[in-house]
Amino acid sequence: MDGSAAAGRSGRCCAALSGSNSALVALGCAILGLDLYTKALVAEAVAHGESVAVLDGFFNLVHVRNVGIAFGLFADAPAWFRDWALPGLALAGVVVVLAMFRQSGQASGLNRCAFPLVLAGAAGNLYERWWQGYVTDFLDFFVGTYHWPAFNVADSAITVGVGLLLLDSFRGPRRDSDAQG
């Protein structure tokens, strides 16, 4: 199967959402709610620094407080940078994503589905960083001693959203006939 066929099917998966801004807002709110709920649940159920085996040799629930950004980058930066610059950059990112979403108009379904995912993920991590000074990460996947850095629902939403944007960018420019039917 070629990439354009796969991209076409992926675009149709979001077709129901792409025509309705209220459905896109609902998707974003659902992702944001799920992110904040799961972070609070883990903070209550798993002590900070603990790990609970779910699938031996593959997946644990952990409770990690990430004061840096992705994969702990800038965790050792000065407090003023972590407390003000990182949330400021995240807020700027949210504003940029909102502007891109507004400009996308009736862009492809993939593009329009990507924005609420990225926005909800960024908002969930921004909220937690702003009010707590850290982001709760709890999903720990690994094979043997090789661990992927712990992450959360917001990180997953951002990753999927960016992946959709990249996939859509490989589809090439859309012709007027494609956009109409």
N, C-alpha and C positions, 0 to 999 in steps of 0.2 A: 504494500500500500504506500502511495506517495504522501509526502507531507501536506500537500494541499487538500487531499481527501480527508486526512485526519483533522486538519484545521477546520475544514468545512463542517464536519460533524461536531467538533467542539463548539463552533460558533452557534450551531443550532441548539446545543444544550442550554445556552444562555439566552436563546431567542425570546423565551417567555419573559425574562427579566429585562431585556434590552429595550423594550418598548415602554416600560413603566418606571418612572423615577421612584414612585412610592414602593414598588417591589424592590428596587435597588437599595433604598433607604432601609426597608425592612430587613434585607439581607445583611447590611452593615450593622444594624442594631442587634440583630440576632448573634452575629459573630462577636461584637463587642460585649454583649451580655454573657455569652458563653465563656469568653476569655476572663472577664472579671469574676464570674461565678466559680470557674475551675481554680483560679488563683486563690480565692478566698477559701475554697474547700480544702485545697492542699495545705494552706497555711494553718487551718484548724486541725486537719487529720494527721499531718506528718510534721514532726518536730524539725526545726531548722537544722540542716546538715544531715538529716537521716535519709535513709534509702529503704524502700520497700520493694522486694522482688515481685514482679508480676509475671514475667515469662523468663524463667531461668536462662541465663546466658544470652539474653537479647534485650529485655526491657525492664526498667525499674521506674517507680515513681520516686522522685527525690524532692527535697525542698531546698532550693538554692536561691540566694538573694544576689542578683547580678547588679552591682553598682556601676558597671561599665555599660557598653552597648553590645552589639552582636558579638557573641563568643567571648565576652569579658574584656573586649578592647577598651582601653582607657580606665580600667578598674583602679589602676595605680596613679591616675592623674590627680592633681590637687583638688581638694574638696570644692572650691569655688567653680572649677571647670565642670565637675560631675553634677553639682547642684544647680548651676545656672546655664552653662553653655550647652550641655547635652539636652536638657529639656527644651532650651531655646531652639536648637537645631531640629529636634523632633517636631516642635510646633511649626517651624518654618516648613518642614516636610509635609505636614498636614495641610498647610495653606497651599503649597505647590500642588499637591494631589487634588485638592478641591478645585483649584483653578484649571487643572488639566481635565478634570471630570466635566466641568462646565463647558469647556471648549470642545469636548468630544461630541457634543450634540447627540445625533443618532448614529454614532460610530458603530463599528461592528459589535456583535454580542460579546465577543471575548474581551474587547477593550472595556466595554461598559460594565461587565461583571468584575473585571480586575480592580477597578477603582474602589468600590465599596470594601473589598477584601483588604487592600493596602491601607485604606483610610481607617477601617475598624481596628486593624492590627496596630497601626501607629498610635491611634487614640488610646487603645487599651494599655499599651506600654507607657505612653506619655502620662496618662492618668496616674498609674502606679508610681512611676518615677517622680512625678511632681509631688505627690502627697506622701510618699514613703521614703523617697531617696534611693530606691532600688526597684528592680523588676523581679517578680517571682518566676523562676523557671522550675519545671517539674517533670518534663518528659525526658527520660534518659535512655537512649538506644545505644547498644553496644554489641560487639562480637569479641568474646574473650576479654582481653584487657584494652581493646581499642574502643574508646567511647566517643560518640558524637557529642559535642557540647550540649548540655541540657537546654531545653527551649520550652515554649508555651504555645497556647492556641493563637495568640497574637502573632508570634513569629511565624507560625504555620500559615496563617492567613496572608501575611505579607509575602512570604515565599511563593505561595500559589498565585497570588495576584501579580507579582512581578513575572512569574513564569507565563501567565496568560498574556501579559503585555509583550513579552519576548516572542511568544508563539505567534501572536497577531502581527508583530513587526516582520516576521518571516513570510507572511502571506503576500506581501507586496502591495502595491497600490491597488485600490479597488476601482473598478470601472463603474461608470454610471449604470450600466445594465446590471451589474452585480448588485449594486445598492438598491435597485428598484425591484428586483425580483429574484 
